[in-house]
Amino acid sequence: MSSKDHTESEIWREDNGKELEQIEIELLLEGIHRFYGYDFRNYAIPSLRRRIWHHVHAEGVQTISALQNKVLHDRECFQRLVYNLSIPVTEMFRDPNLFLTFRQKVVPLLRTYPYIRIWHAGCSTGEEVYSMAILLHEEGLFEKSRIYATDMNSRSLQQAKEGVFDIRRMKQYTKNYMEAGGTRSFSEYYTAKYNSVIFQPFLKKNMIFAEHNLATDRSFNEFNVIFCRNVMIYFNDELRNHVHGLFHESLSHFGILVLGAKESIHFTDYSDSYEALDRVEKIYRKIN
Ligand SMILES: C[S@@+](CC[C@H](N)C(=O)[O-])C[C@H]1O[C@@H](n2cnc3c(N)ncnc32)[C@H](O)[C@@H]1O
């Protein structure tokens, strides 16, 4: 065999390997959708692929097809995969400048409303939701607010409902809180117990937690503000457009949409439906 043949056969194997991997991923996602009703078929491939391979190794199997077999026959394996694919990474007052800008530019608008409905879509373990409750409390708006916090990941939601967080993260959260324009001592909002902190129960009073999947579930209310940060970054263009449709339908006129630092309304079908209240912090206002 010449070195040219060798290279060609390697390329052939590599191309076939990629094609086979693509088929195996599609079959896995199709099986999950048909059997469990969770739809990951329109998630962006690069990060999905990485996470699936991570899970193949974590489950001690060799191939994506073997993982498919295990996932379809073992519900707990499926639940571990959902947790892994959902990337439940978050923090309190994440991107502090966004929360500062929200205080400065959105709070004055919210003051004029008789009541306020806020939806945190993809709230993960709830840090963003408790941050919002604290902000509204300090601005005197908490009593007339309802905060709806949803996620597809039931394990994360359970943690969010409990409002118990790791004490080791409080140093970073206190720093974020101060940078986000916090007006009190952050420790007023929690009680330490062993290695955890429990947030003050009054913060939960106006929070409603529910399982909701942005890929498959419909709109369930009308909102003045929707936060959906660091969620659509994992979706492909088709799913992103679908979710923007859902948000557009769910926002009241002049409703506020807040996206993550790496996300944008541009290059979606809804780019003309919003004006930027703050382009840098990704705060948009629905105008039509
Ligand atoms: C990286 S976390 C972002 C949490 C928080 N919004 C933040 O920015 O800190 C992404 C969250 O989106 C959720 N998520 C992913 N796909 C979803 C879907 N189709 N429907 C609802 N939530 C989803 C995940 O379960 C995860 O909790």
The ligand as an ORCA input file, in Angstrom:
! r2SCAN-3c Opt
* xyz 0 1
  C     -26.435     27.478     32.000
  S     -27.962     27.352     32.837
  C     -28.439     29.058     32.932
  C     -29.037     29.429     34.260
  C     -29.340     30.914     34.462
  N     -30.336     31.369     33.523
  C     -28.093     31.735     34.373
  O     -27.875     32.408     33.369
  O     -27.286     31.723     35.310
  C     -29.010     26.706     31.538
  C     -30.328     26.189     32.049
  O     -31.212     26.051     30.941
  C     -31.999     24.901     31.146
  N     -32.524     24.428     29.867
  C     -31.841     23.895     28.815
  N     -32.693     23.526     27.843
  C     -33.945     23.840     28.289
  C     -35.237     23.700     27.743
  N     -35.433     23.142     26.535
  N     -36.290     24.114     28.464
  C     -36.116     24.685     29.687
  N     -34.917     24.829     30.276
  C     -33.840     24.417     29.576
  C     -31.046     23.925     31.781
  O     -31.724     22.882     32.465
  C     -30.219     24.809     32.696
  O     -30.741     24.831     34.001
*
